[in-house]
Structures are given as structure tokens and as C-alpha cells.
Amino acid sequence: MKFKNALVIIDIQTFFIGAFYRCQLDRLIKNISREINIAKRNKDVIIFVEYNPEHYGPTNATLRQLVKNYPFSIFIEKEFRDGSSEIVDLINTDDRLKNVNKLKVCGVYIEQCVKATVNGLAEKNVKNQIDLLLYSSEFGNFKDSFSNGDINPSVNIIEKTLTPV
């Protein structure tokens, strides 16, 4: 099967979600679970990007369980904040992914790893449309953490509200 769309989930790992989303963890997992279910329904590839999982822990167990028997999920490890090189390498070397033309990206630590990755993807991978999902809630709007020009202008920012559990 050749894929046209990929859901890219960055750093939804034990350490990062514990450190940055304590008050909203259940809501964040519910919303990303919804994105996973949409991707599964559309038969899109789901790429989990992890930073040093031996040290920072694996991807959240609920999310791993959602893709346990889904044959189109891939886990990759990145070396730095910016995971774009690993994603581009995967797309360029896995024949099933060569037709991917849309990347939907979400994750934690938006102002660091996610921002670095989407900007890296925009610079390295011009053939793909890149949609960045930014979640907001009554605790704040993540778009407010970016200054003008922080995100490559070719990246589409899609604002979503964290829905209650």
C-alpha cells in the first residue's frame, strides 16, 4: 500500500507529557487519540517520533495501544530537537511513503521540538503540505508562544481546542 497522508506525532513520551501537560494530560491524549483514529480510518501512515526513549520514556501507553495492531504505524528515534532529517529519510527510503504529499504534525513541547521539526520539514521537504496542529485550552493558546516568523510561512497552522475528557 502506498500512502498519501501521514500523521506525525512528536515526543508524546512519558517525560515530556509529564513535564509540560500535567493539568491537561487526559485531554491531550484524548485529542491526539482522535487524530490517530481519523488517520486509521483513512488508512494513513502514523509516524511516532521519539527523542531518546531509553532516557525520556516511550510514547504514551494509550497511544501505543491504539496502534498496536495497526500495520501502518512506524516508530522512529530522533537525535536532536529537530526530527525532520529522520522523517525525510524515512519518507525517501520507504517505498510505501514516496507518495506522501501531506504531513499532519502534532506533539508536545511545541515551542521547541515541534517547531524545529516543522521548520526543518518545510526547508528539506518542499513537495509536502505540512499542517501543524496547535491545541489550546482555557490554560492558554500555543499559537501565542510563537513570534512572527517563528514558523516557516509554508506551514499551515491549524488551531484546535483541547476538548474536555
C-alpha positions, 0 to 999 in steps of 0.5 A: 500500500502506498500512502498519501497522508501521514500523521506525525506525532512528536515526543508524546513520551512519558517525560515530556507529557509529564513535564509540560501537560500535567493539568491537561494530560487526559485531554491531550491524549484524548485529542491526539487519540482522535487524530490517530483514529481519523488517520486509521480510518483513512488508512494513513501512515502514523509516524511516532517520533521519539527523542531518546526513549531509553532516557525520556520514556516511550510514547504514551501507553494509550497511544501505543495501544491504539496502534498496536495492531495497526500495520501502518504505524512506524516508530522512529528515534530522533537525535536532536530537537529537530526530527525532520532529517529522520522523517525525510529519510524515512519518507525517501527510503520507504517505498510505501511513503514516496507518495506522501504529499501531506504531513499532519504534525502534532506533539508536545513541547511545541515551542521547541521540538515541534517547531524545529521539526516543522521548520526543518520539514518545510526547508528539506521537504518542499513537495509536502503540505505540512499542517501543524496542529496547535491545541489550546485550552482555557490554560492558554493558546500555543499559537501565542508562544510563537513570534512572527516568523517563528514558523516557516510561512509554508506551514499551515497552522491549524488551531484546535481546542483541547476538548474536555475528557 
